[in-house]
Each structure stands twice: as structure tokens, then as C-alpha cells.
Amino acid sequence: MGLEDQIRNRLEEALAPTELEVINESHRHAGHAGDDGSGESHWHLVIASPRFEGKSRIARHRAVHAALGPDIMGRIHALSMDLR
């Protein structure tokens, strides 16, 4: 299972999103700092989840990081998020 599927599975399990986009942007950073050559170093997430209601932006980001866990977060160089 590739990293994209792992990210998707963890987020679906933890956040029950009504919208989820997992976008690999690594190709846009080829040869730049943080590009480890894996093609799976830079990601953008779009997530809408009722579990974000009433939470601050920082709390939402922390929830995503917790859902992904240290094993996945340790493999990602850059992670941008649009959380609603």
C-alpha cells in the first residue's frame, strides 16, 4: 500500500470526513530541499469533517497530525492543509 492510501485510510478512520482530497505535490518540488527522491515527500490535504466543528485552526492541524501518527508524519517533508 502506497503512502497516499495510508494517509487516506488513517484520516477516514480518525476523522470520518465528508470531503477528503489527498494530493501528492512532490513532483512540484523535485530537486528542492526535502525531496528525498521517493516521490512521496510533499502533500496537500483538503478535509471537511464534523469533528473539526468548534476547534481552532491549530487544534484541527493537531488532530490531523495525531491521526496520521509519527510513522507517517516522519515520512513527510511538507504538509499543507485546507481544513473545514
Backbone as a chain_set.jsonl record, in Angstrom:
{"seq": "MGLEDQIRNRLEEALAPTELEVINESHRHAGHAGDDGSGESHWHLVIASPRFEGKSRIARHRAVHAALGPDIMGRIHALSMDLR", "coords": {"N": [[0.853, -1.188, 0.0], [0.61, 2.155, -0.907], [1.866, 5.386, 0.208], [-0.075, 7.404, -0.12], [-2.518, 5.975, 0.043], [-2.281, 5.028, 2.663], [-2.329, 7.427, 4.124], [-4.902, 8.352, 3.439], [-6.521, 6.245, 4.496], [-5.968, 6.406, 7.291], [-6.907, 8.987, 7.889], [-9.615, 8.821, 7.173], [-10.481, 6.915, 8.997], [-9.994, 8.161, 11.513], [-11.179, 10.726, 11.379], [-13.586, 10.702, 10.005], [-14.332, 12.045, 7.485], [-16.354, 14.279, 5.487], [-15.543, 15.251, 3.181], [-12.634, 14.555, 1.402], [-9.492, 15.05, 0.15], [-6.477, 13.914, -0.985], [-3.555, 15.003, -1.986], [-0.762, 14.538, -3.881], [1.981, 16.452, -4.088], [4.608, 16.237, -4.667], [6.055, 16.117, -7.07], [6.244, 18.74, -7.826], [8.286, 19.692, -6.353], [10.621, 18.484, -6.941], [14.056, 17.926, -6.722], [14.426, 20.015, -4.98], [14.979, 21.248, -1.591], [14.317, 18.829, 0.851], [13.228, 16.993, -0.871], [13.26, 13.686, -1.124], [13.529, 11.883, -3.095], [11.673, 9.891, -3.203], [9.234, 10.5, -4.245], [7.107, 10.945, -2.678], [7.016, 13.03, -0.767], [5.915, 15.563, -0.386], [2.811, 16.903, 0.413], [-0.664, 17.797, 0.041], [-3.616, 18.403, 1.777], [-7.148, 18.315, 1.717], [-9.746, 18.625, 3.794], [-12.931, 18.097, 5.067], [-14.733, 17.883, 7.958], [-17.058, 16.911, 10.432], [-15.957, 16.619, 12.904], [-14.203, 18.643, 13.261], [-15.617, 20.826, 14.028], [-16.039, 23.688, 16.022], [-13.404, 23.691, 16.801], [-10.18, 25.191, 17.026], [-7.934, 26.465, 14.467], [-5.359, 25.499, 14.94], [-5.901, 23.329, 16.619], [-7.268, 21.704, 14.838], [-5.233, 21.109, 12.987], [-3.512, 19.718, 14.688], [-5.122, 17.508, 15.213], [-5.14, 16.236, 12.732], [-2.405, 15.613, 12.46], [-2.149, 13.86, 14.649], [-3.889, 11.835, 13.827], [-2.536, 10.85, 11.592], [-0.18, 9.965, 12.729], [3.129, 9.302, 14.14], [4.685, 7.64, 12.496], [3.844, 8.001, 9.816], [3.967, 10.825, 9.634], [6.691, 11.179, 9.964], [7.67, 10.492, 7.517], [6.99, 12.449, 5.796], [7.898, 15.45, 4.267], [6.783, 17.994, 3.74], [3.627, 19.328, 4.502], [0.673, 20.627, 3.623], [-2.498, 22.064, 4.449], [-6.004, 22.313, 4.015], [-8.499, 22.811, 5.98], [-11.773, 22.221, 7.039]], "CA": [[0.0, 0.0, 0.0], [1.391, 3.379, -1.013], [1.678, 6.388, 1.256], [-1.358, 8.085, -0.308], [-3.568, 5.112, 0.601], [-2.118, 5.006, 4.114], [-2.817, 8.719, 4.615], [-6.359, 8.342, 3.263], [-7.121, 5.313, 5.453], [-5.86, 6.938, 8.658], [-7.78, 10.158, 8.039], [-11.005, 8.36, 7.142], [-10.725, 6.222, 10.257], [-9.953, 9.055, 12.668], [-11.913, 11.984, 11.255], [-14.862, 10.496, 9.304], [-14.542, 13.258, 6.689], [-17.391, 14.361, 4.47], [-14.762, 15.535, 1.977], [-11.219, 14.241, 1.622], [-8.605, 15.019, -1.004], [-5.076, 13.688, -0.637], [-2.901, 15.415, -3.224], [0.692, 14.416, -3.862], [2.597, 17.584, -4.788], [6.054, 16.009, -4.646], [6.637, 16.403, -8.381], [6.478, 20.183, -7.911], [9.429, 20.017, -5.503], [11.744, 17.625, -7.333], [15.353, 18.586, -6.71], [14.477, 21.044, -3.942], [15.21, 20.765, -0.229], [13.265, 17.958, 1.368], [12.897, 15.952, -1.847], [14.078, 12.516, -0.808], [13.555, 11.014, -4.261], [10.624, 8.868, -3.108], [8.019, 10.933, -4.923], [6.046, 10.98, -1.663], [7.54, 13.876, 0.311], [5.152, 16.806, -0.26], [1.389, 16.579, 0.312], [-1.688, 18.789, 0.374], [-4.859, 17.76, 2.191], [-8.392, 19.065, 1.835], [-10.584, 17.789, 4.652], [-14.092, 18.649, 5.762], [-15.159, 16.882, 8.933], [-17.816, 17.44, 11.571], [-15.105, 16.548, 14.103], [-13.463, 19.901, 13.362], [-16.515, 21.893, 14.49], [-15.713, 24.299, 17.308], [-11.98, 23.602, 17.1], [-9.326, 26.213, 16.419], [-7.11, 26.006, 13.348], [-4.256, 24.709, 15.486], [-6.459, 22.062, 17.104], [-7.562, 20.898, 13.642], [-3.947, 20.616, 12.488], [-3.043, 18.696, 15.637], [-5.95, 16.31, 15.015], [-4.646, 15.569, 11.518], [-1.098, 15.038, 12.789], [-2.389, 12.714, 15.53], [-4.499, 10.775, 13.019], [-1.512, 10.262, 10.73], [0.772, 9.279, 13.591], [4.541, 9.623, 13.915], [5.288, 6.848, 11.424], [3.575, 8.671, 8.542], [4.485, 12.185, 9.694], [8.131, 11.102, 9.813], [7.994, 10.261, 6.107], [6.524, 13.613, 5.03], [8.71, 16.656, 4.462], [5.926, 19.172, 3.751], [2.206, 19.002, 4.537], [-0.212, 21.788, 3.686], [-3.847, 21.593, 4.722], [-7.204, 23.145, 3.962], [-9.367, 22.078, 6.901], [-13.034, 22.895, 7.316]], "C": [[0.889, 1.238, 0.0], [1.048, 4.37, 0.091], [0.342, 7.115, 1.112], [-2.503, 7.267, 0.286], [-3.487, 5.056, 2.128], [-2.655, 6.292, 4.738], [-4.344, 8.734, 4.576], [-7.034, 7.443, 4.31], [-7.099, 5.853, 6.879], [-6.819, 8.1, 8.88], [-9.247, 9.761, 8.023], [-11.388, 7.711, 8.462], [-10.878, 7.191, 11.432], [-10.92, 10.232, 12.587], [-13.273, 11.862, 10.576], [-15.208, 11.699, 8.424], [-15.722, 13.142, 5.726], [-16.765, 14.725, 3.131], [-13.308, 15.242, 2.308], [-10.502, 14.195, 0.28], [-7.181, 14.881, -0.477], [-4.293, 13.9, -1.929], [-1.382, 15.347, -3.054], [1.274, 15.541, -4.72], [4.114, 17.429, -4.901], [6.717, 16.362, -5.965], [6.968, 17.887, -8.541], [7.733, 20.607, -7.146], [10.654, 19.169, -5.824], [13.031, 18.436, -7.386], [15.5, 19.673, -5.662], [14.757, 20.401, -2.582], [14.025, 19.925, 0.222], [12.827, 16.895, 0.39], [13.824, 14.782, -1.598], [14.14, 11.521, -1.965], [12.473, 9.951, -4.264], [9.396, 9.216, -3.931], [6.829, 11.018, -3.98], [6.443, 11.858, -0.48], [6.712, 15.125, 0.585], [3.672, 16.534, -0.542], [0.522, 17.786, 0.641], [-2.97, 18.024, 0.687], [-5.999, 18.758, 2.187], [-9.325, 18.155, 2.617], [-11.725, 18.614, 5.22], [-14.584, 17.548, 6.692], [-15.968, 17.539, 10.046], [-16.996, 17.425, 12.868], [-14.239, 17.791, 14.274], [-14.323, 21.022, 13.952], [-16.122, 22.375, 15.887], [-14.247, 24.251, 17.673], [-11.225, 24.715, 16.381], [-8.534, 25.6, 15.262], [-5.984, 25.103, 13.848], [-4.748, 23.355, 15.988], [-6.8, 21.138, 15.93], [-6.279, 20.302, 13.074], [-3.408, 19.521, 13.397], [-3.821, 17.405, 15.477], [-5.485, 15.532, 13.786], [-3.305, 14.899, 11.801], [-1.258, 13.8, 13.668], [-2.973, 11.546, 14.744], [-3.461, 10.082, 12.152], [-0.471, 9.496, 11.533], [2.214, 9.57, 13.213], [5.18, 8.833, 12.778], [5.054, 7.484, 10.058], [4.151, 10.079, 8.547], [6.003, 12.205, 9.505], [8.589, 10.903, 8.376], [7.645, 11.451, 5.22], [7.41, 14.808, 5.322], [7.824, 17.898, 4.593], [4.468, 18.724, 3.653], [1.424, 20.288, 4.663], [-1.646, 21.276, 3.794], [-4.876, 22.693, 4.566], [-8.242, 22.374, 4.761], [-10.627, 22.869, 7.192], [-14.034, 21.964, 7.932]], "O": [[1.809, 1.352, 0.81], [0.063, 4.205, 0.812], [-0.308, 7.411, 2.114], [-3.367, 7.821, 0.965], [-4.515, 5.039, 2.804], [-3.349, 6.255, 5.754], [-4.995, 9.087, 5.559], [-8.013, 7.849, 4.937], [-8.098, 5.768, 7.593], [-7.465, 8.192, 9.923], [-10.043, 10.31, 8.785], [-12.483, 7.931, 8.981], [-11.791, 7.049, 12.245], [-11.427, 10.688, 13.612], [-14.042, 12.823, 10.57], [-16.263, 12.308, 8.599], [-16.039, 12.064, 5.224], [-17.373, 14.534, 2.078], [-12.81, 15.632, 3.364], [-10.851, 13.414, -0.605], [-6.747, 15.653, 0.378], [-4.359, 13.084, -2.849], [-0.806, 16.015, -2.195], [1.076, 15.57, -5.935], [4.818, 18.394, -5.198], [7.842, 16.862, -5.97], [7.867, 18.248, -9.301], [8.189, 21.744, -7.274], [11.614, 19.144, -5.055], [13.089, 19.494, -8.013], [16.595, 20.202, -5.474], [14.769, 19.178, -2.445], [12.871, 20.285, -0.008], [12.115, 15.969, 0.778], [15.029, 14.872, -1.831], [14.729, 10.448, -1.837], [12.361, 9.185, -5.222], [8.605, 8.338, -4.277], [5.686, 11.146, -4.417], [6.236, 11.482, 0.674], [6.795, 15.692, 1.674], [3.319, 16.003, -1.595], [0.912, 18.668, 1.406], [-3.359, 17.115, -0.046], [-5.837, 19.905, 2.602], [-9.658, 17.056, 2.171], [-11.514, 19.69, 5.781], [-14.821, 16.419, 6.262], [-15.598, 18.603, 10.543], [-17.317, 18.142, 13.816], [-13.61, 17.971, 15.317], [-13.792, 22.064, 14.336], [-15.904, 21.58, 16.801], [-13.866, 24.72, 18.745], [-11.586, 25.122, 15.276], [-8.476, 24.381, 15.105], [-5.695, 24.069, 13.246], [-4.074, 22.343, 15.798], [-6.636, 19.922, 16.03], [-6.243, 19.124, 12.719], [-2.903, 18.506, 12.917], [-3.251, 16.32, 15.59], [-5.444, 14.302, 13.807], [-3.093, 13.746, 11.423], [-0.576, 12.797, 13.453], [-2.596, 10.395, 14.967], [-3.498, 8.862, 11.993], [0.06, 8.489, 11.065], [2.495, 10.029, 12.106], [6.128, 9.313, 12.156], [5.961, 7.507, 9.225], [4.764, 10.494, 7.563], [6.539, 13.158, 8.941], [9.757, 11.12, 8.054], [7.966, 11.46, 4.032], [7.648, 15.144, 6.482], [8.069, 18.754, 5.444], [4.117, 17.866, 2.843], [1.496, 20.968, 5.686], [-1.971, 20.197, 3.298], [-4.648, 23.845, 4.935], [-8.802, 21.393, 4.273], [-10.563, 24.046, 7.55], [-15.156, 22.372, 8.23]]}, "num_chains": 1, "name": "protein.A"}
